[in-house]
Amino acid sequence: MSYHIFVTKESRANERRVALTPEDTAQLIRQGHQVTVEHHAGIHAGFSNNAYQAAGAKIKVIETSHLSSYREAFKNINLIV
C-alpha cells in the first residue's frame, strides 16, 4: 500500500525542524509513496523547495488566511507529518 504524505511547515515560533529531509523524501518516493511538501516547510532547517522537488516531491502553497486552502491541501492525504 502506498501513502500520500504531506509535510507541513512548523507553526511554532523559533522552531527550525522539519519532519522529513529531502533525502527522507527521496527514499519514501522510491518506495512508492507520494510526498507533498508545504511551501518553505524546510527553509529554516536548511532545505529549499528545490531540494524537495529534486527528490521528487510536489510543493504546495497554502494560503493561511483561507480555510479552503487547507481543505484543498489535505484532500486525499493519508499522513500529515
C-alpha positions as CSV (number, residue, x, y, z in Angstrom):
1,M,0.0,0.0,0.0
2,S,1.3,3.4,-0.9
3,Y,0.6,6.6,1.0
4,H,0.3,10.3,0.1
5,I,2.3,12.1,2.7
6,F,2.1,15.8,3.4
7,V,4.9,17.6,5.1
8,T,3.7,20.7,6.9
9,K,5.6,23.9,7.8
10,E,6.3,24.2,11.6
11,S,4.0,26.7,13.1
12,R,5.7,27.3,16.5
13,A,7.8,30.4,16.9
14,N,11.6,29.8,16.6
15,E,11.1,26.2,15.5
16,R,13.6,25.1,12.9
17,R,12.8,21.4,12.5
18,V,11.0,19.7,9.6
19,A,9.6,16.2,9.7
20,L,11.3,14.9,6.5
21,T,14.5,15.9,4.8
22,P,14.8,15.8,1.0
23,E,16.8,12.6,1.5
24,D,14.0,11.0,3.5
25,T,11.6,12.2,0.9
26,A,13.5,10.6,-1.9
27,Q,13.6,7.3,-0.1
28,L,9.8,7.3,0.5
29,I,9.2,8.1,-3.1
30,R,11.5,5.3,-4.2
31,Q,9.4,3.0,-2.0
32,G,6.3,4.1,-4.0
33,H,4.8,6.8,-1.8
34,Q,3.8,10.3,-3.0
35,V,5.1,13.2,-1.0
36,T,3.8,16.8,-1.0
37,V,5.7,19.5,1.0
38,E,4.2,22.8,2.1
39,H,6.0,25.7,0.5
40,H,9.1,26.6,2.6
41,A,8.5,23.8,5.1
42,G,12.2,23.1,5.3
43,I,13.7,26.5,4.8
44,H,14.6,27.1,8.5
45,A,16.2,23.7,8.6
46,G,18.4,24.5,5.6
47,F,16.3,22.7,2.9
48,S,15.0,24.6,-0.1
49,N,11.8,23.9,-2.1
50,N,14.2,23.0,-5.0
51,A,15.8,20.3,-2.9
52,Y,12.4,18.7,-2.2
53,Q,11.4,18.9,-5.8
54,A,14.7,17.3,-6.9
55,A,13.9,14.5,-4.5
56,G,10.6,14.0,-6.3
57,A,8.2,15.9,-4.0
58,K,5.5,18.3,-5.1
59,I,5.4,21.7,-3.4
60,K,2.0,23.1,-2.2
61,V,1.4,26.7,-1.2
62,I,-1.2,27.1,1.5
63,E,-2.9,30.5,1.9
64,T,-3.1,30.5,5.7
65,S,-5.8,33.1,5.8
66,H,-8.2,30.8,3.9
67,L,-9.6,27.6,5.4
68,S,-10.4,26.3,2.0
69,S,-6.7,26.4,1.1
70,Y,-6.1,23.9,4.0
71,R,-9.0,21.7,2.9
72,E,-7.6,21.6,-0.7
73,A,-4.1,20.9,0.5
74,F,-5.1,18.0,2.8
75,K,-7.5,16.4,0.2
76,N,-6.5,12.8,-0.5
77,I,-3.7,12.9,2.1
78,N,-3.1,9.7,4.1
79,L,-0.5,11.0,6.5
80,I,0.4,14.5,7.7
81,V,3.8,15.0,9.3
